[in-house]
């Protein structure tokens, strides 16, 4: 509550400086979010690739040993 009262009575120049700093932090966070979203897409694609590779290997083994399975 005391911080709010101090903030209310601060001069407007300090607020402008704080806002500029706040905007730069917001921009940095938005850039981090974009990077994390890109990494998430890459990771998801890699997981799908691994899943398809494992399915193909299971199919090869099942064919070699003449295993009948329903998956």
Residue pairs with C-beta under 8 A, 6 or more apart in sequence:
58 71
61 67
62 68
62 69
